[in-house]
Amino acid sequence: MSHGQTTLRFRENSVRAMADDALRAAMKHATGTFGTRRTDAFAPVPDVEALRDRAFAIREEVLKHLPEYVERFIASATRAGATVHRAKDAAAAREIIAKILSDRGAKRIVKGKSMVSEEVELNAHLEAAGMEVVETDLGEYIIQMEGEAPSHIIVPAIHKNRRQVGKLFAERLGVPYSDDPQVLTKIARAALREKFLSADAGISGANFAAADTGSLVLFTNEGNGRMVTTVPKLHVAILSIEKMIPSLADLPDFIRLLPRSATGQPITSYVSVITGPRKAGDATGAEELHIVLLDNGRTEILAGESRDILKCIRCGACMNVCPVYRTVGGHSYGWTYPGPMGLILTALLTGMANSHPVVDASTLCGACVEVCPVRVPLVDLILRLRRRKVREGFSDPRERRGMALFGKAAASPGWFALGQRAAGLLWPIVRSLGGRNVAGRMPDPAKVPFRRNAP
């Protein structure tokens, strides 16, 4: 199913989300839990800031020499027996993967969680070609069944509570209703087991790609990740070019950072390192491995003022602390990537004309910067996008008129004083709007303006 982009309807999406009590309760509980777990997970780690500094330095090194690291990875992966494909854009990625699968007669595809595959709308393309695509991550499985897009890059079904999932499973799978998470997990596992055993191919993403060995690195908490990459004879991995790290020797720092930042775990249940297809004597592994490296605008971003967003390691920590995301949820953003990092990527990858409302989806409080494990300057990047939005003429006409009026008033003491008096007279009316308006929670203005007492 193609979910399309609804970023231009961000305000309408947000109003609808804020009226959904179940959604807001689920978001508050889940993001609050992840925030607490993150704090607890980092507490015993010595020299956390030094760890973040090293990770930042590694990501900076990669961006400085990204084309060289990509070429090094391609050479290393090819030597290891993989076939590497370059995809300039989403359409190219879809066509490459569809051809790999169709040439081998693959009809049933099992998938691990991959936000890049969501970015290129891979599932819809393969389904249109007559293939069955089954998401095997539990959260992805739930939302695929519901016909929805992920609302969080780590926890796709974060917006669902267990009662909603229990009702969905009862309706779609014909099982007795239960809202016990363990029971629901067993139901999903049983339904997916047959899919794994009969799959013609597996598709995965990757968290990192080591340039020196041509290895793919996957962090997962469910056994599905290894099943997808080892049970079918054919494994296709899709990842964006900035996922490079110089060497497998750089991986330990990210093993310590990513799980703690993402889910508050010291380490994920599985860290898989895949170097080429199965070789003689290997107990497991796909017989054929294809790796699709997606650009889709990254090279252009790398050359611009917002290149730092490519340091992001997709942990989702910025979403868990963002007051906007926690209030309106991921679907309000209208595209693949929500939250602070998401609104930046959305604007850069889809263009300001298609995304300008979401650029305002930040309070600029800086909580996202504080938790980012690789020190991406998210607030600075958002401010740059807002300046670009104004330059390109996408700011709200009402905002432009209001700021122009304020500018004239601020330049004239007489008009400014008149405006203050008018605002004082109108304030009781504004206050009467009450709880549905932010003004209903604002303090009354001072009786004597500050500028009268200023020296």
C-alpha positions as CSV (number, residue, x, y, z in Angstrom):
1,M,0.0,0.0,0.0
2,S,1.2,3.5,-0.9
3,H,0.6,6.0,1.9
4,G,1.6,9.1,-0.1
5,Q,2.7,12.4,1.3
6,T,0.4,14.6,3.3
7,T,2.9,17.0,4.7
8,L,1.1,20.0,3.3
9,R,-1.9,19.0,5.6
10,F,0.3,19.0,8.7
11,R,-2.0,21.5,10.6
12,E,-5.2,19.6,9.8
13,N,-3.4,16.3,10.6
14,S,-2.3,17.7,13.9
15,V,-5.8,19.0,14.9
16,R,-7.2,15.6,14.2
17,A,-4.5,13.9,16.2
18,M,-5.0,16.2,19.2
19,A,-8.7,15.2,19.3
20,D,-7.8,11.5,19.5
21,D,-7.6,10.8,23.3
22,A,-6.3,7.2,22.7
23,L,-3.5,8.4,20.5
24,R,-2.4,11.1,22.9
25,A,-2.4,8.7,25.8
26,A,-0.4,6.1,23.9
27,M,2.1,8.6,22.8
28,K,2.6,10.1,26.2
29,H,3.0,6.7,27.9
30,A,5.4,5.3,25.2
31,T,7.7,8.3,24.8
32,G,7.8,8.9,28.5
33,T,8.8,5.3,29.1
34,F,11.6,5.5,26.5
35,G,12.9,8.7,28.0
36,T,13.1,7.2,31.4
37,R,14.8,4.1,30.1
38,R,17.3,6.1,28.1
39,T,18.3,8.1,31.2
40,D,18.6,4.9,33.3
41,A,20.6,3.1,30.6
42,F,23.2,5.8,30.3
43,A,23.6,6.4,34.0
44,P,26.2,3.6,34.6
45,V,28.2,4.4,31.4
46,P,31.5,6.2,32.2
47,D,32.5,9.2,30.0
48,V,29.2,9.4,28.0
49,E,30.2,12.7,26.6
50,A,33.5,11.4,25.4
51,L,31.6,8.5,23.8
52,R,29.4,11.0,22.0
53,D,32.4,12.9,20.9
54,R,34.0,9.9,19.3
55,A,30.7,9.0,17.5
56,F,30.4,12.6,16.3
57,A,34.0,12.4,15.0
58,I,33.4,9.2,13.1
59,R,30.2,10.5,11.5
60,E,32.1,13.8,10.6
61,E,34.9,11.8,9.0
62,V,32.4,9.8,7.0
63,L,30.7,12.9,5.6
64,K,34.0,14.6,4.7
65,H,34.9,11.6,2.6
66,L,31.6,10.0,1.8
67,P,32.1,9.2,-1.9
68,E,35.4,7.5,-1.1
69,Y,33.9,5.4,1.7
70,V,31.0,4.4,-0.6
71,E,33.4,3.2,-3.3
72,R,35.5,1.4,-0.7
73,F,32.4,-0.3,0.6
74,I,31.3,-1.4,-2.9
75,A,34.7,-2.9,-3.6
76,S,34.8,-4.7,-0.2
77,A,31.3,-6.0,-0.5
78,T,31.9,-7.2,-4.1
79,R,35.1,-9.1,-3.0
80,A,33.0,-10.7,-0.3
81,G,30.6,-12.1,-2.9
82,A,27.7,-9.6,-2.8
83,T,26.3,-7.7,-5.7
84,V,26.0,-4.0,-5.1
85,H,23.7,-1.7,-7.0
86,R,23.6,2.2,-7.0
87,A,20.2,3.8,-7.0
88,K,20.1,7.5,-7.8
89,D,16.5,8.0,-6.6
90,A,13.4,6.2,-5.3
91,A,12.2,5.1,-8.7
92,A,15.6,3.5,-9.5
93,A,15.6,1.7,-6.2
94,R,12.2,0.3,-6.8
95,E,13.0,-0.9,-10.3
96,I,16.3,-2.5,-9.3
97,I,14.8,-4.5,-6.5
98,A,11.7,-5.5,-8.5
99,K,13.9,-6.8,-11.3
100,I,16.2,-8.8,-8.9
101,L,13.1,-10.5,-7.5
102,S,11.2,-11.0,-10.7
103,D,14.3,-12.4,-12.5
104,R,14.4,-15.1,-9.9
105,G,10.7,-15.8,-9.8
106,A,10.2,-14.5,-6.3
107,K,6.6,-14.2,-5.3
108,R,6.5,-14.2,-1.5
109,I,8.8,-11.7,0.2
110,V,9.4,-11.3,3.9
111,K,10.7,-8.0,5.1
112,G,12.6,-6.7,8.1
113,K,12.0,-3.1,9.3
114,S,13.5,-0.6,6.9
115,M,12.6,3.1,6.9
116,V,14.5,3.5,3.6
117,S,12.1,1.0,2.0
118,E,9.3,3.2,3.3
119,E,10.9,6.2,1.9
120,V,10.9,4.7,-1.6
121,E,7.5,3.2,-1.2
122,L,8.9,-0.3,-2.1
123,N,6.0,-2.4,-0.8
124,A,3.4,-0.8,-3.0
125,H,5.6,-1.2,-6.1
126,L,6.3,-4.9,-5.4
127,E,2.6,-5.6,-4.6
128,A,1.6,-3.9,-7.9
129,A,4.0,-6.3,-9.6
130,G,2.0,-9.3,-8.2
131,M,4.3,-10.1,-5.2
132,E,3.2,-10.7,-1.6
133,V,5.2,-8.6,0.8
134,V,4.9,-9.5,4.5
135,E,6.4,-7.2,7.2
136,T,7.8,-9.4,9.9
137,D,8.8,-6.8,12.6
138,L,5.9,-7.0,15.1
139,G,5.2,-3.3,14.9
140,E,5.4,-3.2,11.1
141,Y,3.2,-6.3,11.0
142,I,0.5,-4.6,13.0
143,I,0.4,-1.4,11.0
144,Q,0.6,-3.3,7.7
145,M,-2.5,-5.2,8.8
146,E,-4.1,-1.9,9.6
147,G,-3.1,-0.3,6.3
148,E,-1.1,2.4,8.0
149,A,2.4,3.9,7.8
150,P,4.9,3.7,10.7
151,S,4.5,6.6,13.2
152,H,8.0,6.2,14.7
153,I,11.3,5.1,13.1
154,I,12.1,2.6,15.9
155,V,8.6,1.7,17.2
156,P,6.3,1.7,14.2
157,A,3.1,1.1,16.1
158,I,3.9,3.4,19.0
159,H,0.5,5.1,18.5
160,K,-1.4,1.8,19.2
161,N,-2.4,0.5,22.6
162,R,-2.6,-3.2,23.3
163,R,-6.4,-3.2,23.3
164,Q,-6.4,-1.9,19.7
165,V,-3.9,-4.5,18.7
166,G,-5.9,-7.3,20.3
167,K,-9.1,-6.2,18.5
168,L,-7.2,-6.0,15.2
169,F,-5.8,-9.5,15.6
170,A,-9.2,-10.9,16.5
171,E,-10.8,-9.3,13.4
172,R,-8.1,-10.1,10.9
173,L,-6.6,-13.4,12.1
174,G,-9.7,-14.9,13.6
175,V,-8.2,-15.5,17.0
176,P,-9.8,-15.0,20.4
177,Y,-9.5,-11.5,21.7
178,S,-6.6,-10.8,24.1
179,D,-4.8,-7.6,25.2
180,D,-2.0,-9.5,26.8
181,P,1.3,-8.5,25.0
182,Q,2.8,-11.9,25.4
183,V,-0.3,-13.6,23.9
184,L,-0.4,-11.1,21.1
185,T,3.3,-11.7,20.3
186,K,2.7,-15.5,20.2
187,I,-0.2,-15.0,17.8
188,A,2.0,-12.9,15.5
189,R,4.9,-15.4,15.7
190,A,2.6,-18.3,14.8
191,A,1.1,-16.4,11.8
192,L,4.6,-15.4,10.5
193,R,6.3,-18.8,10.9
194,E,4.8,-20.2,7.8
195,K,5.6,-17.0,5.8
196,F,9.3,-17.4,6.7
197,L,9.5,-21.0,5.7
198,S,7.8,-20.4,2.3
199,A,9.5,-17.1,1.5
200,D,11.3,-16.8,-1.8
201,A,13.3,-13.7,-0.7
202,G,14.0,-11.5,2.3
203,I,14.4,-7.8,2.3
204,S,16.2,-5.9,5.1
205,G,17.6,-2.5,5.8
206,A,20.9,-1.9,7.7
207,N,21.9,0.4,10.5
208,F,25.5,0.7,9.4
209,A,27.8,-0.5,6.5
210,A,31.5,-1.0,7.2
211,A,33.6,0.2,4.3
212,D,36.6,-1.9,5.1
213,T,34.9,-5.3,5.0
214,G,31.8,-4.6,3.0
215,S,29.7,-5.8,6.0
216,L,26.1,-4.8,6.8
217,V,25.3,-4.3,10.4
218,L,21.7,-4.8,11.7
219,F,20.5,-4.0,15.3
220,T,17.3,-5.9,16.1
221,N,15.3,-7.0,19.1
222,E,13.2,-9.7,17.4
223,G,14.3,-12.9,15.8
224,N,12.7,-11.9,12.5
225,G,15.7,-9.8,11.5
226,R,17.9,-12.9,11.4
227,M,15.2,-15.0,9.8
228,V,14.7,-12.5,7.0
229,T,18.4,-12.4,6.2
230,T,19.2,-16.1,6.6
231,V,16.2,-18.4,5.8
232,P,15.4,-17.3,2.2
233,K,18.0,-18.1,-0.4
234,L,17.9,-14.5,-1.7
235,H,18.6,-11.5,0.6
236,V,18.2,-8.0,-0.7
237,A,19.4,-5.1,1.5
238,I,18.5,-1.5,0.9
239,L,20.2,1.4,2.7
240,S,21.1,5.0,2.2
241,I,24.6,6.0,1.4
242,E,25.3,7.9,4.7
243,K,25.0,4.7,6.7
244,M,28.8,4.1,6.1
245,I,31.3,3.7,8.9
246,P,35.0,3.5,8.0
247,S,35.7,0.2,9.7
248,L,34.1,-2.5,11.8
249,A,36.5,-1.3,14.5
250,D,34.3,1.8,14.8
251,L,31.2,-0.3,15.6
252,P,31.6,-0.7,19.4
253,D,31.0,3.0,20.1
254,F,27.7,2.8,18.2
255,I,26.8,-0.5,19.9
256,R,27.0,1.4,23.2
257,L,25.1,4.5,21.9
258,L,22.4,3.4,19.6
259,P,20.4,0.9,21.7
260,R,20.5,3.1,24.8
261,S,19.4,6.1,22.8
262,A,16.7,4.3,20.9
263,T,15.0,2.0,23.4
264,G,16.9,2.4,26.6
265,Q,18.7,-1.0,26.4
266,P,22.3,-1.6,27.1
267,I,22.4,-3.6,23.8
268,T,19.8,-4.9,21.4
269,S,18.9,-8.6,21.5
270,Y,20.7,-9.2,18.2
271,V,23.6,-7.4,16.5
272,S,24.1,-9.1,13.1
273,V,27.1,-8.5,10.9
274,I,26.6,-9.8,7.4
275,T,29.6,-10.0,5.1
276,G,28.6,-11.4,1.7
277,P,26.4,-14.4,1.0
278,R,26.8,-17.9,2.6
279,K,30.1,-19.5,2.0
280,A,31.1,-23.1,2.0
281,G,31.0,-24.3,5.6
282,D,28.7,-21.6,6.8
283,A,25.7,-22.9,8.8
284,T,23.3,-20.1,7.8
285,G,23.0,-17.2,5.4
286,A,21.4,-16.4,2.1
287,E,22.9,-18.0,-1.0
288,E,22.7,-14.7,-2.9
289,L,23.1,-11.2,-1.5
290,H,22.2,-8.0,-3.3
291,I,22.9,-4.5,-1.7
292,V,21.1,-1.4,-3.0
293,L,22.7,1.9,-2.0
294,L,20.2,4.7,-2.2
295,D,21.1,8.3,-2.9
296,N,17.7,10.0,-3.4
297,G,19.0,13.5,-2.7
298,R,21.7,12.7,-0.2
299,T,24.6,13.9,-2.4
300,E,22.9,17.2,-2.8
301,I,22.3,17.5,1.0
302,L,26.0,16.7,1.5
303,A,27.0,19.7,-0.6
304,G,24.7,22.1,1.2
305,E,24.4,23.9,4.6
306,S,22.3,21.1,6.1
307,R,24.8,18.3,5.6
308,D,24.9,17.6,9.4
309,I,21.6,15.9,9.2
310,L,23.4,13.0,7.4
311,K,25.2,12.2,10.7
312,C,21.9,11.0,12.2
313,I,22.0,7.3,13.1
314,R,18.2,7.0,13.3
315,C,17.8,6.2,17.0
316,G,14.6,8.2,17.4
317,A,15.6,9.8,20.7
318,C,14.8,13.3,19.4
319,M,11.2,12.2,18.8
320,N,10.8,10.8,22.3
321,V,11.6,14.2,23.9
322,C,10.0,16.5,21.3
323,P,6.9,18.2,22.7
324,V,5.4,18.6,19.2
325,Y,5.9,14.9,18.3
326,R,4.7,13.7,21.7
327,T,1.5,15.7,21.2
328,V,0.5,15.1,17.6
329,G,2.2,11.7,16.8
330,G,4.1,10.6,13.8
331,H,1.3,10.4,11.2
332,S,0.7,14.2,11.5
333,Y,4.0,14.9,9.8
334,G,2.7,13.3,6.6
335,W,5.8,11.4,5.4
336,T,8.2,8.7,6.2
337,Y,10.3,10.5,8.9
338,P,8.6,12.4,11.8
339,G,10.0,14.4,14.7
340,P,12.9,16.8,14.7
341,M,15.2,14.8,12.4
342,G,12.2,13.9,10.3
343,L,11.0,17.3,9.5
344,I,14.5,18.3,8.4
345,L,14.8,15.2,6.1
346,T,11.3,15.7,4.8
347,A,12.0,19.3,3.7
348,L,15.4,18.4,2.2
349,L,14.3,15.2,0.4
350,T,10.9,16.2,-0.8
351,G,11.4,19.9,-1.3
352,M,10.1,23.0,0.5
353,A,7.1,23.3,-1.8
354,N,5.9,19.9,-0.7
355,S,6.7,20.2,3.0
356,H,6.8,23.8,4.2
357,P,4.1,23.5,7.0
358,V,6.1,20.9,8.8
359,V,9.2,23.1,9.1
360,D,7.3,24.9,11.9
361,A,6.7,21.7,13.9
362,S,9.3,22.5,16.6
363,T,9.3,24.7,19.7
364,L,13.1,25.1,19.3
365,C,13.4,24.0,23.0
366,G,16.6,22.1,22.3
367,A,15.7,18.9,24.1
368,C,16.4,17.0,20.8
369,V,19.9,18.4,20.7
370,E,20.6,17.3,24.3
371,V,19.7,13.7,23.6
372,C,21.2,13.3,20.2
373,P,24.0,10.7,20.5
374,V,26.0,12.1,17.6
375,R,25.4,15.8,18.4
376,V,23.4,16.7,15.3
377,P,22.6,20.5,15.7
378,L,18.9,19.9,15.0
379,V,17.7,23.3,16.2
380,D,20.2,25.2,14.0
381,L,19.2,23.1,11.0
382,I,15.5,23.8,11.6
383,L,16.2,27.5,11.9
384,R,18.0,27.4,8.5
385,L,15.1,25.7,7.0
386,R,12.7,28.4,8.4
387,R,14.9,31.1,6.8
388,R,14.8,29.2,3.6
389,K,11.1,28.9,3.8
390,V,10.7,32.7,4.1
391,R,13.2,33.3,1.3
392,E,11.4,31.0,-1.1
393,G,8.0,32.6,-0.3
394,F,6.4,29.7,1.5
395,S,5.6,31.5,4.8
396,D,2.0,32.1,5.7
397,P,0.7,35.3,4.2
398,R,-1.0,36.1,7.6
399,E,2.3,35.7,9.3
400,R,4.0,38.0,6.8
401,R,1.3,40.7,7.2
402,G,1.5,40.4,11.0
403,M,5.3,40.7,11.1
404,A,5.2,43.7,8.6
405,L,2.6,45.4,10.8
406,F,4.7,44.7,14.0
407,G,7.8,46.1,12.2
408,K,6.1,49.3,11.4
409,A,4.7,49.6,15.0
410,A,8.0,48.8,16.6
411,A,9.7,51.5,14.5
412,S,7.2,54.2,15.8
413,P,6.8,54.8,19.5
414,G,3.4,56.3,19.0
415,W,2.0,53.4,17.1
416,F,3.6,51.0,19.5
417,A,1.9,52.6,22.5
418,L,-1.4,52.7,20.7
419,G,-1.0,49.0,19.9
420,Q,-0.3,48.2,23.6
421,R,-3.4,50.0,24.7
422,A,-5.6,48.2,22.1
423,A,-4.1,44.9,23.2
424,G,-4.9,45.7,26.8
425,L,-8.5,46.4,25.9
426,L,-8.9,43.2,23.9
427,W,-7.1,40.9,26.3
428,P,-10.3,40.0,28.4
429,I,-11.9,38.9,25.2
430,V,-8.9,36.8,24.2
431,R,-8.8,35.3,27.7
432,S,-12.5,34.4,27.5
433,L,-11.7,31.9,24.6
434,G,-10.3,29.7,27.4
435,G,-8.8,26.3,27.2
436,R,-9.1,25.8,23.5
437,N,-6.7,28.7,22.9
438,V,-3.2,29.0,24.2
439,A,-4.1,32.4,25.4
440,G,-6.4,30.8,28.0
441,R,-3.2,29.6,29.7
442,M,-1.1,32.7,29.4
443,P,-0.6,35.2,32.3
444,D,-2.2,38.6,32.1
445,P,0.0,41.3,30.7
446,A,1.8,43.6,33.2
447,K,-0.2,46.7,34.3
448,V,2.8,48.9,33.6
449,P,4.8,48.1,30.4
450,F,8.4,47.2,31.0
451,R,9.7,49.9,28.7
452,R,8.2,52.6,30.9
453,N,10.4,51.5,33.8
454,A,13.5,50.7,31.7
455,P,16.5,53.0,32.3
